[in-house]
Amino acid sequence: MKKILFLPLLQMPSGHHQVAEALMDVLKNHNDNLIVKKIDLLSYTNKSLEKVISNGYLNWIRYAPETYNRAYKSFFYLPDAKKQTFKWYQPLFLKKMEQLLLEEKPDLLVCTHGFPSQLLSILKKKGKCGIPVINVYTDFFVNSVWGKTGIDAHFVPSQQVKETLYKKFQIPKHQMMVTGIPVHGEITRYDEAHKPKHARPKILIAGGNSGLGGIGKLLDELKQSSELDYLVLCGKNKKLYEEILSWNLEHIQPLPYLTSRSAMNDLYEEVDAVMSKPGGVTVSETLHKKLPTFVHSMLPGQEKVNMRFLKEQKLVFVIDQEQPIEQQLLTVLHDPKKMKEWEQAIDSYQKGIELDGQEAVVEAILDVLYQQPQSVASEVIRTSAVLQRAGAQ
């Protein structure tokens, strides 16, 4: 039996956990001889510390978003020469990482957050870790916290990120595979036959789970809707759910926390478009389903950087909060030229994905696990590309 250890960070729900779980589930379904396990290093180090950091992070974003944004840029985009300032925390976490590896004895490490990746890169450089490591990036960019040296494989979100890592960090291209941001297997691909046909288009509004992102103001305006229906994902935000329910409006329906991804997939199948924040996993799911995606707001830090890429690639539409929101939605959805440009942008992005489909990603993970020659990873990419071309014909 081989053991694969997945390393996200913090316990709160995030794309780091969603991507880890998506890969864990497909590996479990693919091979009975694998043990897959997920561990948050902060909780492993000190559960109370993890809670303090999680709560502090959420409160910082909620009450001082601009200072968080400045801090994010300063810390996560530091050049290597200036990282000495932040090395005060390393001895504790390096020691805990070594302890974790001794206890778990994994055969492969998969990082879905930059912090454990950085620690493993340091241990690799010191000759204290001989276990293969994969970085799986969960945003549309790579910040400076991610480990680069000693990492055996990089699952990157786009061709642009692949080029950046090659030019800036000299990471060999055969170690990088463009996978997109992995989505769970229960989120099925777009199917023209299941495209909804509603007299009044349905819009799914996401981003209300944490109470962050200004969704309340958005919904106040949409109370007066005349041409669209809205489904609002409230997640575990019971206050938001109860408030919308109290309005008793036919065209705005609150949805509680969804316990399964298949239920989420059914919801995607039901709607004509999505309004959301630019989180890496959420947008990857809507791209996977070919759903027009409107960004209504963004959190500081990662989401702001994601937004830059998504706008440049024309993969999303941006809502102007100063203009009537419903009219903006209708203008885009009823404009064949805009919809055609958006479809072409999605096709261009998806053509850049080298490992398309869960089977190809699983094969790449297993290649690293069993330390296959470099040519095998290249062959996986070539085979996937052939299959993509065949499917397009």
C-alpha positions, 0 to 999 in steps of 0.5 A: 500500500502506498500513502499519499498525504495532502497538505492544505492549510487552515481548517476553514472551508477553502479552495485548498481543501476542495481541490485536495478532496477532488483529487483524493476522491478520484484517487480512491475510486481509481486505485484500492491500493492507495491510502489518501489522507489530508492534514492541516499542518497548523492544526497538527502543530497547535489547534488553538493557534489554527483557530486564532489564525483562521478567525483573525484572517476572516476578521481582518478581511471583514473589517480592514480589507485594504490593509489586508490587501497591502499586507498580502502584496508585501508578504506574498510577493517578496523577492527571495532576497527579502524573505529573511525578515519572515524566517522567525517562524520557520524553525517551529514549522520545519520541526513539525513538518519533519515530525509529521513525515516521520509519523505518517511515512507518506510515499507522496506529498501533494501541496494545495497551499503554498506554506507547506510547499515552502517548508518542504522545499526548504527540507529538500534543499537541506537533504531532510526530505526524500519524498516526492512533492507535487504542487497543485495550484488553486488560484490562477496565479502563483505567489512567492510563498510556494516552494519551487526548488526540489518540487518534483511536479507542478500542476498549474492552472494555465499556459501563462503560469507555466511560462512565468514559472519557466522564465522566472524560476527556471522550472523545467517544462517537463515538470509542469503540467497544465491541469487547470484548477482541478474540480471534483468529478461530480461537477460534470462537463457542460452538455448542450443537451442539458442547457436550460431554457427558461422564460425568465433566465435563472441566475445563481448567486454565490459568495454569501457563505462567509458573510463577506463580499457585500452580497447584501447590498447586491440583493437589495437592488435585485428585490425589484427584479422584473425579468430574472429569477435568482437562486442565492447560495447562503451556505452556512450563513443562516442570518442571510438565509432567514433574511431572504426568506422573510422577504417572501419574494417569488423571484429570489430563493435562498438555498441552505448549505448543500451537503453534496457536490452532486447537488451543486452540479444539479444546481449548475444544470438548472441555471443560465448564469452565475454571479460570484466572487473570483475564487479559483475553484468556483470560477473553474467549476463555472468554466467547466460547466460553460456558465456565463460568470459575472463577478459581483465583488471580490475579497482582497488578496488572492481574489483581486489577483485572480480577477486580473487574470480572468479579465485579461483572458475575458473569461468573466464579466464584471458587474459595475456596482454603480450601474443597474445590475439586472440591466447589465446581466440582461445586456450581456446575456442577450448580446450574441456578439458578447456571448460568442466572444466569451465562448471563444475565450473559454475555448482558448483557455481550455485548449491550453489544458494539457492534462484534460480529464481526471484519468490523465491527472491521476496518471500524472500523480501516479507517475510521480508516486512511482518515480517514472522517468521524465518522458512518462509525464511528457507522454501523458501530456501528448496522449491527452492532447491527441484525445482533445484534438480527436474530441474536437473533430 
